[in-house]
Amino acid sequence: MSKETKQFQTESKQLLHLMIHSIYTNREIFLRELISNASDAIDKYHLLSLTDDSLEKTNDYEIHLDVDKKKRKITISDNGIGMTHDELISNIGTIAKSGTLEFLKNQKNKEMKDSDLIGQFGVGFYSAFMVAKKVEIVTKSPFSETGYRWTSAGEDEFTIEEVAKEDRGTKITLYIRKNEEEENYDEFLESYKIRSLVKKYSDYVKYPITMEREKSVPRLDADGNEIEGEYDTVIETETLNEMVPIWKKNKNEITEEELNDFYKTAYYDYNDPLFHIWTDVEGLLTYKSILFIPGKAPQNLYSEKYEKGLQLYAKGVFIMEKCKELVPDYLRFIKGLVVSPDLNLNISREMLQHNRQLMKIQKNLEKKIVNELEKTLKNDREKYETFWKEFGVNIKYGIYDGFGTNKELLQDLIIFETVNEEKPVTLKEYLEKMPEDQKEIYYGSAHSKAALKATPQMDLIKSKGYDVLVLTDEIDEFMISILGEYEKKPFKSINKGDLDIADDQEKEHIRDLETKSVDLLTSIKNVLKDEVEEVKLSTRLKESPVCLVSGDDLSFEMEKVISQLPGDKEVKAKKILEINPQHDLFKAIEKIHAEHPEEIEDYANILYNQALLIEGLEIKDPVDFSNKMVKILIKAAQIGETNGTNIKND
């Protein structure tokens, strides 16, 4: 047969340009696509040989790569099914016609229909033109007496001619483009680059991917001893891929050490993972997954640059490094991989046609992870507390995110420090130790447990013996607001509103004192009218002179967090100044107000700024506060001297 020139059987030039420049976004995947096609070709031959006695039965399958840097060539060879003249025209000459899909449609044998054939779109081959100025295919089918050479420059035509080829299979040669202004094609002529691409994308292709490699070995003398300083260069054929992926091994035969080594190698971590979770699901949705929770949170876990996601494989071929749809935001720290034969890939295999399958897998994986954490919390508290130290804030975020849709799923995973307990407790454990007269779950915000214990708002709580959850993370109060209650026990902040736990006699006593001190309280309120909503005598203070609490809606902690968010946010918590009527300071101010009412402004400002300092809030004018303190100290000293002189004269 003479050489024949044919046109592509579609609007070829425009469509091929689209294939090369629009569908594929990453040039290096050309090798993945050609290796995948070679694997498909071997699969086809092997499956047909099971039922066709005319075909040789063999397991000596191989995909061989060769790089010729001088001639700027890459070749990919396989000993699979090959192609006839008509198949070349049909499968390669018609863009987007899939030989694999056609093959599957024509098979009645269930084993064939369920095989790991992946090239279902017939366009992966054309990714070769992203890096090659010309592509040549030499192929022979076991059903053809001769071989054929297909050649094209990736424009609007191709040629086919007969060639002598003894063995079945296909050899594809890529003539690599020269470097352009912004494109480096030379890198694909480096053997180390080809090896790395095989490792990255095709490590788990089930047939050996081989390549020749030069190696220096010591030269031997006639007796077989090494000659010092002299070496020979030999060429060895090495297998580049692992072939049997870890998920295809028997789970019971894989040691924890092997899993840890796999994790550290695959995800570039020096530390062993804290958890590994293995899932194998078959049914309406079939997939396998191996998930890892790192031993340490990545340093950039909470930065904008951190990318969540799991590695995604379809039938052993690497599709995506970080498939974010497989992981909810609050589990962004999870590492691992998912393998599924059921994914609907788009024609470039780079993205997914529909994500409903992914969302189902995500929900299944989420429940699996939560179940593992629940089991660990129950059976290995020390390990769980290690996890919580690294990733507890993520679980809290999971409750807050989505307006509480995960509340029921996650609330029993939270552990809190409390002012009374040495070890963190769950909400269930907190309830189990609540006194019978306690009606609410108390919490307080502070930068540490010690700081919360020292706050004035703890006075009455301590006298009652109630425990208080310690909230130290910015997300905590937002999470509590979403929870609302736990097992019908509402949450109550010791920093907000009225605690309403004083006994009736004490409440009546405070009301009487407020009636008697109404002029003083009104004077202080008038001084601080731009700062506080209310000035009142406190039922919660026992030892401390003063405290600042917020209204029942927005807390001071929420105000601080919201004020740090981008944008102009004039959100302010309602401030209530509470004064301890039993404290000597209040009695002194009462006396000053009665004798020198004009001085109440300084004392009111000092009380308020003292309360701000205790609460960790900013003082507007520190210099003015300092001057007023100095003024009062000097006056107190002068009064002391006068009293001393009077005593001496007496």
TIRO-369397 format. One line per field, with one value per residue (C-alpha): residue number from 1; y, x, z. Coordinates in nm, 3 decimals. Layout:
BEGIN
resi [NUM;...]
yy [Y;...]
xx [X;...]
zz [Z;...]
//
This chain:
BEGIN
resi [1;2;3;4;5;6;7;8;9;10;11;12;13;14;15;16;17;18;19;20;21;22;23;24;25;26;27;28;29;30;31;32;33;34;35;36;37;38;39;40;41;42;43;44;45;46;47;48;49;50;51;52;53;54;55;56;57;58;59;60;61;62;63;64;65;66;67;68;69;70;71;72;73;74;75;76;77;78;79;80;81;82;83;84;85;86;87;88;89;90;91;92;93;94;95;96;97;98;99;100;101;102;103;104;105;106;107;108;109;110;111;112;113;114;115;116;117;118;119;120;121;122;123;124;125;126;127;128;129;130;131;132;133;134;135;136;137;138;139;140;141;142;143;144;145;146;147;148;149;150;151;152;153;154;155;156;157;158;159;160;161;162;163;164;165;166;167;168;169;170;171;172;173;174;175;176;177;178;179;180;181;182;183;184;185;186;187;188;189;190;191;192;193;194;195;196;197;198;199;200;201;202;203;204;205;206;207;208;209;210;211;212;213;214;215;216;217;218;219;220;221;222;223;224;225;226;227;228;229;230;231;232;233;234;235;236;237;238;239;240;241;242;243;244;245;246;247;248;249;250;251;252;253;254;255;256;257;258;259;260;261;262;263;264;265;266;267;268;269;270;271;272;273;274;275;276;277;278;279;280;281;282;283;284;285;286;287;288;289;290;291;292;293;294;295;296;297;298;299;300;301;302;303;304;305;306;307;308;309;310;311;312;313;314;315;316;317;318;319;320;321;322;323;324;325;326;327;328;329;330;331;332;333;334;335;336;337;338;339;340;341;342;343;344;345;346;347;348;349;350;351;352;353;354;355;356;357;358;359;360;361;362;363;364;365;366;367;368;369;370;371;372;373;374;375;376;377;378;379;380;381;382;383;384;385;386;387;388;389;390;391;392;393;394;395;396;397;398;399;400;401;402;403;404;405;406;407;408;409;410;411;412;413;414;415;416;417;418;419;420;421;422;423;424;425;426;427;428;429;430;431;432;433;434;435;436;437;438;439;440;441;442;443;444;445;446;447;448;449;450;451;452;453;454;455;456;457;458;459;460;461;462;463;464;465;466;467;468;469;470;471;472;473;474;475;476;477;478;479;480;481;482;483;484;485;486;487;488;489;490;491;492;493;494;495;496;497;498;499;500;501;502;503;504;505;506;507;508;509;510;511;512;513;514;515;516;517;518;519;520;521;522;523;524;525;526;527;528;529;530;531;532;533;534;535;536;537;538;539;540;541;542;543;544;545;546;547;548;549;550;551;552;553;554;555;556;557;558;559;560;561;562;563;564;565;566;567;568;569;570;571;572;573;574;575;576;577;578;579;580;581;582;583;584;585;586;587;588;589;590;591;592;593;594;595;596;597;598;599;600;601;602;603;604;605;606;607;608;609;610;611;612;613;614;615;616;617;618;619;620;621;622;623;624;625;626;627;628;629;630;631;632;633;634;635;636;637;638;639;640;641;642;643;644;645;646;647;648;649;650]
yy [0.000;0.339;0.630;0.781;1.128;1.184;1.472;1.448;1.357;1.663;2.036;1.922;2.224;2.424;2.123;1.999;2.349;2.342;2.001;2.118;2.467;2.473;2.132;2.055;2.306;2.120;2.016;1.745;1.524;1.418;1.131;1.021;1.009;0.809;0.564;0.527;0.451;0.193;0.033;0.023;-0.145;-0.417;-0.460;-0.510;-0.773;-0.958;-0.964;-1.080;-1.350;-1.505;-1.596;-1.601;-1.913;-1.759;-1.509;-1.600;-1.633;-1.431;-1.220;-1.062;-0.718;-0.398;-0.026;0.097;0.458;0.592;0.945;1.056;1.398;1.462;1.383;1.543;1.229;1.047;0.706;0.513;0.145;-0.126;-0.488;-0.451;-0.497;-0.260;-0.119;-0.219;0.024;0.093;0.133;0.391;0.597;0.543;0.589;0.831;0.999;1.093;1.324;1.243;0.895;0.654;0.310;0.205;0.316;0.137;-0.175;-0.174;-0.125;-0.431;-0.662;-0.891;-1.052;-0.889;-0.929;-0.722;-0.456;-0.415;-0.401;-0.111;0.051;0.424;0.583;0.642;0.965;0.917;1.255;1.181;1.093;1.446;1.592;1.475;1.775;2.009;1.917;1.760;1.927;1.587;1.252;0.915;0.593;0.252;-0.019;-0.377;-0.565;-0.946;-0.944;-0.770;-0.916;-0.595;-0.293;0.068;0.404;0.703;1.048;1.396;1.743;1.805;2.030;1.923;1.599;1.275;1.005;0.626;0.375;0.007;-0.084;-0.406;-0.488;-0.838;-0.807;-0.675;-0.349;0.023;0.255;0.628;0.870;1.235;1.486;1.746;2.114;2.359;2.605;2.910;3.246;3.136;2.758;2.518;2.192;2.080;1.959;1.672;1.542;1.491;1.133;1.244;1.450;1.153;0.935;1.194;1.221;0.844;0.844;1.129;1.025;0.658;0.493;0.258;0.153;-0.225;-0.305;-0.239;0.094;0.050;0.272;0.218;0.381;0.419;0.302;0.300;-0.027;-0.117;-0.284;-0.638;-0.811;-1.166;-1.308;-1.114;-0.862;-0.491;-0.272;0.034;0.360;0.198;0.177;0.051;0.208;-0.043;0.004;-0.145;-0.161;-0.039;-0.045;0.305;0.237;0.065;-0.120;-0.262;0.034;0.015;0.013;-0.310;-0.494;-0.688;-0.445;-0.712;-0.777;-0.414;-0.318;0.014;0.086;0.039;0.275;0.532;0.507;0.548;0.857;1.021;0.954;1.053;1.364;1.487;1.468;1.377;1.267;0.957;1.025;1.027;0.824;0.622;0.532;0.270;0.249;-0.001;0.052;-0.150;-0.098;0.183;0.385;0.197;0.349;0.293;0.550;0.575;0.881;1.018;1.269;1.423;1.415;1.789;2.063;2.208;2.553;2.709;2.520;2.838;3.055;3.148;2.962;2.625;2.396;2.125;1.811;1.443;1.278;1.134;0.823;0.672;0.306;0.345;0.658;0.977;1.244;1.524;1.620;1.802;1.727;1.977;1.841;1.530;1.718;1.959;2.281;2.193;1.871;2.054;1.896;1.543;1.387;1.084;0.944;0.818;0.562;0.499;0.338;0.523;0.882;1.069;1.235;1.505;1.458;1.586;1.368;1.678;1.765;1.591;1.605;1.600;1.632;1.446;1.132;1.331;1.481;1.135;1.014;1.324;1.261;0.897;0.988;1.259;1.010;0.761;1.018;1.131;0.768;0.711;1.021;0.917;0.574;0.726;0.973;0.680;0.430;0.632;0.967;1.063;1.015;1.212;1.501;1.505;1.531;1.803;2.013;2.019;2.025;2.097;2.445;2.280;2.074;2.391;2.560;2.261;2.325;2.697;2.663;2.601;2.751;2.438;2.171;1.960;2.035;1.692;1.521;1.704;1.837;1.526;1.557;1.892;1.894;2.198;2.307;2.407;2.611;2.316;2.014;1.929;1.748;1.865;1.741;1.674;1.842;1.512;1.484;1.845;1.767;1.453;1.664;1.956;2.024;1.970;2.339;2.443;2.513;2.633;2.547;2.831;2.950;3.239;3.381;3.453;3.396;3.120;2.915;3.110;3.441;3.333;3.209;3.553;3.756;3.936;3.764;3.437;3.560;3.436;3.129;3.018;3.069;2.836;2.571;2.572;2.478;2.704;2.612;2.803;2.953;3.060;3.039;3.320;3.078;2.954;3.200;3.184;2.805;2.828;3.065;2.799;2.519;2.721;2.434;2.082;1.815;2.094;2.281;2.633;2.788;3.099;3.338;3.462;3.776;3.865;3.990;3.889;3.547;3.534;3.283;3.497;3.394;3.600;3.760;3.882;4.018;4.209;4.350;4.477;4.639;4.824;4.946;5.062;5.265;5.431;5.490;5.608;5.956;5.815;5.562;5.832;6.061;5.787;5.703;6.069;6.082;5.759;5.812;5.780;5.459;5.242;5.159;5.101;5.137;4.902;4.732;4.375;4.048;3.855;4.035;3.910;4.015;4.237;4.606;4.639;4.454;4.517;4.285;4.293;4.270;3.939;3.975;4.056;3.975;4.168;3.873;3.872;4.247;4.203;3.928;4.114;4.436;4.250;4.139;4.335;4.616;4.892;4.723;4.946;4.655;4.730;4.520;4.679;4.771;4.743;4.864;4.659;4.779;4.569;4.747;4.550;4.664;4.938;5.123;5.172;5.297;5.544;5.674;5.709;5.932;6.140;6.186;6.306;6.550;6.649;6.567;6.768;6.504;6.212;6.247;6.137;5.842;5.730;5.732;5.539;5.275;5.235;5.216;4.966;4.748;4.783;4.667;4.365;4.272;4.309;4.597;4.906;5.228;5.527;5.771;5.593;5.924;6.076;5.757;5.772;6.140;6.082;5.792;6.007;6.291;6.062;5.899;6.240;6.350;6.029;6.086;6.445;6.335;6.078;6.342;6.573;6.297;6.213;6.575;6.600;6.286;6.418;6.755;6.579]
xx [0.000;0.137;0.133;-0.211;-0.292;-0.623;-0.805;-0.921;-1.288;-1.403;-1.350;-1.002;-0.778;-1.004;-1.098;-0.741;-0.632;-0.901;-0.785;-0.427;-0.471;-0.797;-0.895;-0.559;-0.416;-0.100;0.140;0.313;0.003;0.076;0.286;0.011;-0.236;-0.009;0.084;-0.286;-0.363;-0.082;-0.223;-0.567;-0.420;-0.261;-0.586;-0.773;-0.532;-0.530;-0.910;-0.954;-0.690;-0.902;-1.174;-0.995;-0.782;-0.603;-0.432;-0.116;-0.162;0.107;0.172;0.488;0.334;0.538;0.524;0.868;0.989;1.290;1.435;1.673;1.789;2.005;1.726;1.462;1.248;1.040;0.893;0.626;0.596;0.355;0.284;-0.092;-0.365;-0.229;-0.447;-0.549;-0.561;-0.930;-0.889;-0.616;-0.849;-1.146;-0.978;-0.694;-0.816;-1.148;-1.094;-1.299;-1.396;-1.305;-1.179;-1.201;-1.559;-1.650;-1.470;-1.662;-1.996;-1.933;-1.846;-2.109;-1.880;-1.930;-1.562;-1.473;-1.732;-1.601;-1.235;-1.005;-1.019;-0.990;-0.955;-1.324;-1.303;-1.042;-0.876;-0.592;-0.364;-0.389;-0.230;0.095;0.077;0.112;0.481;0.544;0.566;0.510;0.379;0.440;0.256;0.383;0.132;0.033;-0.279;-0.274;-0.566;-0.362;-0.088;0.112;0.194;0.108;0.271;0.050;0.209;0.074;0.196;-0.127;-0.284;-0.556;-0.424;-0.239;-0.069;-0.087;0.147;0.230;0.549;0.719;0.647;0.681;0.534;0.195;0.157;0.209;0.509;0.441;0.725;0.701;0.929;0.959;0.919;1.204;1.183;0.968;0.970;0.759;0.759;1.034;1.010;1.368;1.273;1.076;1.397;1.558;1.540;1.496;1.189;1.031;1.096;0.937;0.628;0.582;0.614;0.367;0.096;0.139;0.304;0.009;-0.045;-0.055;0.194;0.569;0.678;1.042;1.326;1.694;1.944;2.319;2.501;2.868;2.995;3.345;3.560;3.666;3.994;4.030;3.978;3.659;3.806;3.730;3.996;4.038;3.942;3.822;3.457;3.249;2.926;2.645;2.287;2.020;1.647;1.469;1.105;0.986;0.648;0.533;0.255;0.076;-0.068;-0.098;-0.479;-0.476;-0.286;-0.460;-0.524;-0.452;-0.108;0.006;0.187;0.146;0.510;0.443;0.145;0.350;0.632;0.385;0.238;0.574;0.692;0.369;0.296;0.646;0.616;0.895;0.650;0.433;0.061;-0.156;-0.432;-0.474;-0.823;-0.874;-1.206;-1.320;-1.675;-1.860;-2.217;-2.400;-2.083;-1.752;-1.432;-1.133;-0.964;-0.666;-0.683;-0.426;-0.444;-0.098;0.082;0.144;-0.063;0.112;0.255;0.048;-0.275;-0.469;-0.315;-0.482;-0.209;-0.291;-0.479;-0.701;-0.788;-0.718;-0.530;-0.772;-0.715;-0.945;-0.867;-0.508;-0.431;-0.352;-0.612;-0.575;-0.330;-0.580;-0.946;-1.104;-1.456;-1.361;-1.291;-1.517;-1.343;-1.320;-1.130;-0.881;-0.592;-0.678;-0.426;-0.480;-0.619;-0.939;-0.957;-1.279;-1.378;-1.712;-1.601;-1.736;-1.425;-1.445;-1.262;-0.931;-0.941;-0.833;-1.171;-1.494;-1.805;-2.041;-1.955;-2.252;-2.039;-1.768;-2.015;-2.144;-1.789;-1.715;-2.012;-1.913;-1.552;-1.663;-1.871;-1.585;-1.343;-1.587;-1.652;-1.279;-1.242;-1.536;-1.382;-1.046;-1.205;-1.369;-1.082;-0.759;-0.809;-0.441;-0.420;-0.741;-0.612;-0.300;-0.525;-0.733;-0.429;-0.338;-0.679;-0.948;-1.011;-1.106;-1.379;-1.511;-1.515;-1.704;-1.986;-1.998;-1.967;-2.291;-2.498;-2.494;-2.565;-2.289;-2.387;-2.528;-2.239;-1.957;-2.072;-1.966;-1.612;-1.545;-1.335;-1.292;-1.060;-1.258;-1.169;-1.225;-1.090;-0.726;-0.803;-1.023;-1.383;-1.652;-1.991;-2.140;-1.878;-1.947;-2.317;-2.246;-2.065;-2.312;-2.468;-2.843;-2.917;-2.714;-2.947;-2.705;-2.366;-2.132;-1.847;-1.604;-1.359;-0.998;-0.651;-0.586;-0.744;-0.554;-0.671;-1.035;-1.009;-0.877;-1.156;-1.407;-1.696;-1.586;-1.658;-2.016;-1.957;-1.670;-1.883;-2.144;-1.889;-1.998;-1.753;-1.690;-1.579;-1.265;-1.287;-0.950;-0.995;-1.150;-1.401;-1.526;-1.806;-1.932;-1.944;-2.128;-2.382;-2.454;-2.482;-2.725;-2.778;-2.662;-2.907;-3.158;-2.912;-2.855;-2.509;-2.454;-2.158;-2.023;-1.916;-2.266;-2.587;-2.718;-2.615;-2.934;-2.792;-2.784;-3.039;-3.355;-3.237;-2.918;-3.107;-3.341;-3.044;-2.884;-3.212;-3.231;-2.872;-2.938;-3.234;-3.019;-2.731;-2.938;-2.781;-2.427;-2.506;-2.677;-2.375;-2.136;-2.369;-2.377;-1.996;-1.974;-2.285;-2.085;-1.916;-2.164;-2.531;-2.585;-2.420;-2.549;-2.463;-2.352;-2.481;-2.193;-1.899;-1.777;-1.413;-1.345;-1.442;-1.571;-1.627;-1.752;-2.003;-2.178;-2.544;-2.706;-2.651;-2.292;-1.997;-1.671;-1.485;-1.708;-1.662;-1.283;-1.293;-1.536;-1.334;-1.031;-1.217;-1.166;-1.409;-1.567;-1.755;-1.903;-2.026;-2.013;-2.108;-2.336;-2.123;-2.260;-2.046;-2.108;-1.981;-1.940;-2.140;-1.960;-1.614;-1.429;-1.370;-1.744;-1.782;-1.497;-1.657;-1.989;-1.820;-1.638;-1.960;-2.137;-1.861;-1.706;-1.953;-1.745;-1.468;-1.687;-1.579;-1.221;-1.334;-1.592;-1.332;-1.084;-1.346;-1.439;-1.079;-0.993;-1.281;-1.155;-0.807;-0.946;-1.151;-0.851;-1.010;-0.832;-0.825;-0.898;-0.667;-0.398;-0.224;-0.542;-0.602;-0.247;-0.276;-0.601;-0.445;-0.147;-0.377;-0.581;-0.271;-0.123;-0.450;-0.472;-0.118;-0.201;-0.510;-0.296;-0.044;-0.320;-0.475;-0.136;-0.072;-0.410;-0.344;-0.003;-0.149;-0.419]
zz [0.000;-0.096;0.145;0.172;0.304;0.476;0.638;0.998;0.994;1.190;1.174;1.253;1.268;1.500;1.714;1.745;1.847;2.114;2.236;2.267;2.404;2.598;2.731;2.889;3.133;3.229;2.952;3.151;3.152;2.792;2.927;3.162;2.872;2.642;2.916;3.002;2.638;2.633;2.948;2.786;2.478;2.692;2.883;2.557;2.433;2.764;2.790;2.431;2.475;2.751;2.500;2.163;2.118;1.818;2.047;2.234;2.611;2.789;3.094;2.956;2.918;2.922;2.847;2.746;2.735;2.553;2.544;2.270;2.376;2.068;1.822;2.050;2.055;2.314;2.238;2.423;2.323;2.432;2.343;2.361;2.103;1.838;1.559;1.210;0.919;0.973;1.348;1.294;1.081;1.310;1.649;1.573;1.256;1.411;1.704;2.014;1.887;2.160;2.064;2.426;2.463;2.138;2.262;2.589;2.416;2.198;2.488;2.636;2.889;3.233;3.321;3.017;3.092;3.447;3.353;3.436;3.092;3.132;2.789;2.730;2.534;2.260;2.302;2.545;2.254;2.116;2.430;2.268;2.035;2.330;2.341;1.999;1.660;1.495;1.619;1.460;1.542;1.430;1.517;1.437;1.535;1.581;1.336;1.064;0.845;0.831;1.041;0.973;1.030;1.112;1.097;1.163;1.256;1.442;1.185;0.943;0.791;0.860;0.652;0.675;0.511;0.549;0.737;0.831;1.195;1.334;1.679;1.785;1.976;1.928;1.932;1.952;1.876;1.976;1.805;2.079;2.000;2.051;2.336;2.282;2.458;2.754;2.706;2.810;2.615;2.679;3.027;2.871;2.713;3.053;3.178;3.538;3.436;3.261;3.565;3.793;3.570;3.573;3.951;3.986;3.743;3.652;3.951;3.995;3.636;3.673;3.395;3.424;3.276;3.186;3.072;3.003;3.232;3.217;3.524;3.624;3.772;3.892;3.623;3.709;3.636;3.499;3.847;3.903;4.145;4.125;3.968;4.185;4.016;3.693;3.590;3.299;3.177;3.143;3.034;3.256;3.206;3.518;3.612;3.701;3.857;4.174;3.983;4.286;4.476;4.850;4.830;4.625;4.892;5.166;5.449;5.710;5.560;5.572;5.892;6.069;5.989;5.615;5.631;5.822;5.567;5.282;5.449;5.511;5.156;4.981;5.186;5.269;5.646;5.887;6.158;6.173;6.128;6.438;6.267;5.952;5.835;5.565;5.378;5.116;4.991;4.727;4.614;4.439;4.488;4.481;4.613;4.835;5.052;5.284;5.509;5.751;6.034;6.073;6.405;6.382;6.220;5.912;5.984;5.706;5.784;5.855;5.585;5.258;5.067;5.223;4.984;5.123;4.930;4.878;4.595;4.343;4.131;3.872;3.803;3.917;3.718;3.906;3.824;4.076;4.352;4.572;4.510;4.748;4.700;4.898;5.221;5.414;5.518;5.885;5.800;5.578;5.769;5.644;5.404;5.188;4.868;4.709;4.429;4.240;3.910;3.919;3.862;3.562;3.422;3.161;2.834;2.967;3.281;3.472;3.623;3.700;3.488;3.787;4.153;4.303;4.332;4.508;4.754;4.843;4.898;5.105;5.336;5.379;5.457;5.700;5.899;5.894;6.035;6.304;6.406;6.439;6.656;6.874;6.923;7.014;7.258;7.434;7.429;7.411;7.582;7.577;7.200;7.150;7.361;7.142;6.839;7.004;7.084;6.713;6.543;6.802;6.662;6.331;6.498;6.661;6.322;6.183;6.432;6.356;5.979;5.794;6.077;6.287;6.028;6.186;6.547;6.625;6.447;6.624;6.961;7.152;7.015;7.185;7.499;7.724;7.996;8.304;8.611;8.849;8.659;8.592;8.266;7.976;7.983;7.727;7.757;7.869;8.145;8.250;8.291;8.492;8.755;8.768;9.111;9.120;9.172;8.864;8.572;8.303;8.154;8.244;8.029;8.026;7.773;7.865;7.726;7.982;8.258;8.525;8.379;8.387;8.746;8.847;8.686;8.910;8.731;8.893;9.250;9.286;9.068;9.296;9.605;9.456;9.358;8.993;8.720;8.418;8.065;7.966;7.615;7.475;7.096;6.891;6.741;7.080;7.156;6.798;6.828;7.163;7.007;6.741;6.999;7.210;7.452;7.521;7.634;7.710;7.933;7.797;7.784;7.996;7.983;8.316;8.123;7.997;8.155;8.496;8.625;8.832;9.079;9.397;9.659;9.706;10.031;9.870;9.569;9.800;9.989;9.665;9.556;9.887;9.852;9.495;9.617;9.882;9.638;9.343;9.342;9.338;9.065;8.861;8.896;8.780;8.490;8.386;8.382;8.177;7.962;7.639;7.754;7.942;7.908;8.277;8.619;8.887;9.210;9.157;9.294;9.132;9.298;9.636;9.661;9.359;9.364;9.010;8.684;8.335;8.172;7.837;7.756;7.669;7.294;7.189;7.417;7.447;7.299;6.992;6.959;6.959;6.695;6.468;6.493;6.354;6.043;5.720;5.646;5.851;6.133;6.403;6.612;6.983;7.283;7.543;7.848;8.201;8.491;8.807;9.145;9.458;9.731;10.006;9.899;10.088;9.761;9.710;10.067;10.010;9.689;9.870;10.128;9.864;9.668;9.982;10.083;9.746;9.465;9.217;9.238;9.133;8.768;8.841;9.053;8.798;8.518;8.731;8.815;8.450;8.324;8.596;8.474;8.116;8.216;8.400;8.093;7.861;7.671;7.547;7.750;7.527;7.705;7.913;7.992;8.138;8.339;8.475;8.566;8.754;8.946;9.044;9.149;9.374;9.526;9.609;9.762;9.964;10.091;10.185;10.374;10.552;10.655;10.779;10.984;11.125;11.226;11.391;11.589;11.697;11.807;12.002]
//
